[in-house]
Each structure stands twice: as structure tokens, then as C-alpha cells.
Amino acid sequence: MKRHTIRLYNLIFPIWIFWMVPSLLWLLLLPANFLWDSLVLLAAAGWLRLQGKKELWKRSIVKVWLIGFAADFAGAALSLALMLLLNTLLDSHIFEPYHFPGATLHAIPGVCLAGWLIWRLNRRYSFGQADISEAMAGRLSLLLAVFTAPYLMLLPMYH
């Protein structure tokens, strides 16, 4: 009988990092995720030709960063739940990356959920008090969702 491992992946901050606590890797991953969110926020604000990008960044980056983590955790939890459910219902070899490269397809709903949460929560909480229109807040949140969703969850990681 083969032992099955469960793996979850994220864009910069993988959920499995919690198994490595305490770790110096945290000192790299947290600022890297903050930097990526900052770059996407500033680039999206520039692309949308918003005025006061620096002030917008100052008022919203911490919320954007924390919402991104929460959304990634929710997406990873959904992917884990789907993987466990499908693993009990179907042949467990389907989820072994050596036997079936599509084994990470269970991550698609998790990535979609994370992206949707990033869009929805940023629109409401990060930019709700900002000096931009609701339409611009929606566009900015959509760009953040598209460019910060945890797409690496879709990549199979072979042994």
C-alpha cells in the first residue's frame, strides 16, 4: 500500500510553510508577498491612470496583503477538502502525480475561490474608503485578483 502525501501550493506563500515553523524562510516569504502585492497595486493603479497612487498604496496595502493571505488560505483549504473527498471516492492513484499529471486539477476551484475572494474583499474593505469611484475600485480589485491569485497551486510537484 502506498503512502499518499498531501501538497498545497501558493504563488509566493505556500501553506506548507506552517510545517516549518519556526523558520527563517518566513523572513523572505512575507516581504516577498508584500512586495508582489505592492508592485501589482501600483502597476494596476498606474494602468488605470488613478491619481494619488502613493496615498492609495499607503491606505490600502496592508489590507490588500492580509486579504491576499486569507484568500489564499481559503483556496488552499478548499483544494485540500476536494482532494481528500475525491481521494476517498475515486481510485487514489488518480491523485498520484507520477501516474496522472492532471492530479492537481482539484486545485482549480481553490484558485478560483482565492481569486474571487481577493476581488470581492479588496473591493469592499481595501478600497471602500479610498478616494476612487466604485467602478475603479472594482477594476483595481479585479486586476489584483488576476495577478495575485495562487496559480502555483495548479502545478504538479513531482517527487
Secondary structure, DSSP 4 states (H G I P E B T S, - for coil): -PPP------SSS-GGGGGG-S-THHHHHHHHHHHHHHHHHHHHHHHTT-S-HHHHHHHHHHHHHHHHHHHHHHHHHHHHHHHHHHHHHS-GGGG-TTT-GGGGGGHHHHHHHHHHHHHHHIIIIISSSSSS-HHHHHHHHHHHHHHHS-GGGGS----
